[in-house]
């Protein structure tokens, strides 16, 4: 999770809660 900036991690978290479309695994890397 240290590969992405805090902003990207927040966006990924939001996408995860809203439908999880863009972060196709980046959240778990």
C-alpha positions as CSV (number, residue, x, y, z in Angstrom):
1,X,0.0,0.0,0.0
2,X,3.1,2.2,0.2
3,X,3.3,2.3,-3.6
4,X,0.5,4.8,-4.0
5,X,0.2,8.4,-2.7
6,X,-2.3,9.1,0.1
7,X,-4.6,10.7,-2.4
8,X,-4.7,7.7,-4.7
9,X,-5.2,5.4,-1.7
10,X,-8.2,7.5,-0.7
11,X,-9.7,7.4,-4.2
12,X,-9.2,3.6,-4.3
13,X,-10.9,3.3,-0.9
14,X,-13.8,5.4,-2.2
15,X,-14.1,3.3,-5.4
16,X,-14.0,0.2,-3.3
17,X,-17.0,1.4,-1.3
18,X,-18.8,2.8,-4.4
19,X,-18.4,-0.2,-6.7
20,X,-14.7,-1.0,-7.0
21,X,-14.1,-0.5,-10.7
22,X,-10.9,1.4,-11.3
23,X,-8.6,0.0,-8.5
24,X,-8.6,-3.5,-10.0
25,X,-6.3,-4.9,-7.4
26,X,-4.1,-1.8,-6.7
27,X,-5.7,-1.6,-3.3
28,X,-4.4,-5.0,-2.4
29,X,-1.0,-4.7,-3.9
